[in-house]
């Protein structure tokens, strides 16, 4: 995985050693395990 964009401000997210995605621009933090759904066709 390369750099990801912050969903809050669009800045660059950094992943710390605990797996949290942190945005240094606005302070957004996403805990580990909360991953965007992979871009696969939805099966209902």
MMTF fields as JSON, N, C-alpha, C and O atoms, coordinates in Angstrom:
{
  "mmtfVersion": "1.0.0",
  "mmtfProducer": "UNKNOWN",
  "numBonds": 175,
  "numAtoms": 176,
  "numGroups": 44,
  "numChains": 1,
  "numModels": 1,
  "chainsPerModel": [1],
  "groupsPerChain": [44],
  "chainIdList": ["A"],
  "bondAtomList": [4, 2, 8, 6, 12, 10, 16, 14, 20, 18, 24, 22, 28, 26, 32, 30, 36, 34, 40, 38, 44, 42, 48, 46, 52, 50, 56, 54, 60, 58, 64, 62, 68, 66, 72, 70, 76, 74, 80, 78, 84, 82, 88, 86, 92, 90, 96, 94, 100, 98, 104, 102, 108, 106, 112, 110, 116, 114, 120, 118, 124, 122, 128, 126, 132, 130, 136, 134, 140, 138, 144, 142, 148, 146, 152, 150, 156, 154, 160, 158, 164, 162, 168, 166, 172, 170],
  "bondOrderList": [1, 1, 1, 1, 1, 1, 1, 1, 1, 1, 1, 1, 1, 1, 1, 1, 1, 1, 1, 1, 1, 1, 1, 1, 1, 1, 1, 1, 1, 1, 1, 1, 1, 1, 1, 1, 1, 1, 1, 1, 1, 1, 1],
  "groupList": [{"groupName": "UNK", "atomNameList": ["N", "CA", "C", "O"], "elementList": ["N", "C", "C", "O"], "formalChargeList": [0, 0, 0, 0], "bondAtomList": [1, 0, 2, 1, 3, 2], "bondOrderList": [1, 1, 2], "singleLetterCode": "X", "chemCompType": "L-PEPTIDE LINKING"}],
  "groupTypeList": [0, 0, 0, 0, 0, 0, 0, 0, 0, 0, 0, 0, 0, 0, 0, 0, 0, 0, 0, 0, 0, 0, 0, 0, 0, 0, 0, 0, 0, 0, 0, 0, 0, 0, 0, 0, 0, 0, 0, 0, 0, 0, 0, 0],
  "groupIdList": [1, 2, 3, 4, 5, 6, 7, 8, 9, 10, 11, 12, 13, 14, 15, 16, 17, 18, 19, 20, 21, 22, 23, 24, 25, 26, 27, 28, 29, 30, 31, 32, 33, 34, 35, 36, 37, 38, 39, 40, 41, 42, 43, 44],
  "secStructList": [7, 7, 7, 3, 3, 7, 6, 6, 6, 7, 7, 3, 3, 3, 3, 7, 6, 6, 1, 7, 3, 3, 3, 6, 6, 6, 7, 7, 3, 3, 7, 6, 6, 7, 7, 7, 7, 7, 1, 7, 7, 7, 7, 7],
  "xCoordList": [0.846, 0.0, 0.877, 1.834, 0.533, 1.272, 0.527, -0.284, 0.794, 0.153, -1.346, -1.793, -2.105, -3.547, -3.992, -3.295, -5.164, -5.669, -6.619, -7.405, -6.533, -7.421, -8.836, -9.033, -9.83, -11.213, -11.778, -12.811, -11.102, -11.592, -11.107, -11.9, -9.775, -9.231, -8.511, -8.14, -8.308, -7.629, -6.119, -5.414, -5.625, -4.186, -3.653, -4.417, -2.347, -1.74, -1.872, -1.593, -2.301, -2.394, -1.093, -0.493, -0.669, 0.489, 0.005, -0.885, 0.593, 0.206, 1.274, 2.447, 0.869, 1.854, 2.077, 1.473, 2.933, 3.319, 2.173, 2.232, 1.136, -0.014, -1.076, -2.084, -0.847, -1.798, -2.804, -3.654, -2.717, -3.625, -3.221, -2.038, -4.235, -3.972, -4.17, -5.264, -3.125, -3.142, -2.917, -2.013, -3.75, -3.528, -2.86, -3.425, -1.658, -0.931, -1.451, -1.115, -2.275, -2.789, -3.961, -4.003, -4.925, -6.13, -6.325, -7.214, -5.494, -5.599, -6.539, -6.803, -7.046, -7.909, -7.152, -5.971, -7.838, -7.221, -8.207, -9.362, -7.746, -8.585, -7.968, -6.838, -8.7, -8.143, -7.922, -8.586, -7.002, -6.736, -7.962, -8.745, -8.126, -9.268, -10.392, -11.249, -10.398, -11.406, -10.821, -10.145, -11.091, -10.485, -11.572, -12.621, -11.346, -12.326, -12.556, -11.626, -13.773, -14.09, -13.263, -13.103, -12.74, -11.981, -12.873, -14.079, -12.279, -13.075, -13.434, -12.893, -14.348, -14.838, -16.336, -16.987, -16.884, -18.334, -19.097, -18.787, -20.075, -20.868, -21.738, -22.411, -21.71, -22.537, -23.659, -23.408, -24.882, -26.014, -26.857, -27.862],
  "yCoordList": [-1.202, 0.0, 1.246, 1.353, 2.17, 3.427, 4.451, 4.081, 5.724, 6.759, 6.792, 6.557, 7.083, 7.17, 8.578, 9.312, 8.95, 10.286, 10.288, 9.36, 11.336, 11.503, 11.778, 12.674, 11.02, 11.246, 12.553, 13.03, 13.131, 14.356, 15.598, 16.471, 15.672, 16.889, 16.639, 17.587, 15.358, 15.061, 15.048, 14.86, 15.25, 15.228, 13.808, 12.849, 13.675, 12.346, 11.663, 12.255, 10.407, 9.618, 8.867, 8.342, 8.822, 8.021, 6.9, 7.104, 5.715, 4.583, 4.373, 4.184, 4.407, 4.236, 2.765, 1.898, 2.482, 1.095, 0.257, -0.971, 0.899, 0.164, -0.074, -0.73, 0.463, 0.248, 1.374, 1.324, 2.394, 3.531, 4.385, 4.612, 4.857, 5.8, 7.204, 7.556, 7.991, 9.317, 10.375, 10.257, 11.413, 12.548, 13.655, 14.164, 14.027, 15.05, 16.447, 17.404, 16.572, 17.887, 18.301, 19.423, 17.372, 17.766, 16.969, 17.276, 15.941, 15.181, 13.99, 13.338, 13.7, 12.539, 11.264, 11.125, 10.338, 9.058, 7.934, 8.009, 6.884, 5.73, 4.51, 4.137, 3.877, 2.72, 1.543, 1.443, 0.648, -0.522, -1.413, -1.506, -2.068, -2.952, -2.269, -2.937, -0.935, -0.207, 0.07, 1.076, -0.841, -0.768, -0.527, -1.17, 0.383, 0.575, -0.723, -1.51, -0.957, -2.191, -2.271, -1.27, -3.445, -3.605, -3.361, -3.605, -2.883, -2.547, -3.806, -4.063, -4.577, -5.783, -5.618, -4.87, -6.3, -6.214, -6.648, -7.681, -5.875, -6.219, -7.434, -7.508, -8.376, -9.572, -9.54, -9.532, -9.52, -9.439, -10.69, -10.804],
  "zCoordList": [0.0, 0.0, 0.0, 0.766, -0.863, -0.893, -0.045, 0.804, -0.265, 0.527, 0.257, -0.865, 1.291, 1.154, 1.493, 2.194, 0.986, 1.256, 2.438, 2.626, 3.223, 4.363, 3.864, 3.044, 4.348, 3.928, 4.469, 3.998, 5.457, 6.067, 5.332, 4.981, 5.096, 4.489, 3.169, 2.476, 2.815, 1.563, 1.675, 0.684, 2.894, 3.107, 3.12, 3.006, 3.258, 3.233, 4.582, 5.625, 4.547, 5.762, 5.988, 5.05, 7.235, 7.609, 8.516, 9.342, 8.363, 9.198, 10.259, 9.936, 11.531, 12.591, 12.898, 12.267, 13.856, 14.125, 14.672, 14.63, 15.18, 15.709, 14.647, 14.905, 13.451, 12.368, 12.207, 11.318, 13.061, 12.937, 11.75, 11.498, 11.02, 9.931, 10.485, 10.925, 10.462, 11.057, 9.988, 9.162, 10.012, 9.116, 9.906, 10.874, 9.496, 10.235, 9.924, 10.622, 8.875, 8.507, 9.389, 9.892, 9.576, 10.314, 11.599, 12.393, 11.804, 13.038, 12.961, 13.972, 11.766, 11.579, 11.936, 11.62, 12.595, 12.925, 12.683, 13.102, 12.0, 11.728, 12.393, 12.075, 13.321, 14.023, 13.091, 12.06, 13.433, 12.598, 12.507, 13.452, 11.365, 11.187, 10.435, 9.859, 10.434, 9.676, 8.303, 8.089, 7.375, 6.051, 5.017, 5.068, 4.083, 3.004, 2.256, 2.079, 1.819, 1.105, -0.169, -0.867, -0.475, -1.715, -2.923, -2.875, -3.993, -5.174, -5.954, -7.03, -5.397, -6.043, -6.261, -5.531, -7.246, -7.471, -6.224, -5.632, -5.834, -4.659, -4.948, -5.976, -4.025, -4.195, -3.171, -1.966, -3.646, -2.733, -2.814, -2.112]
}
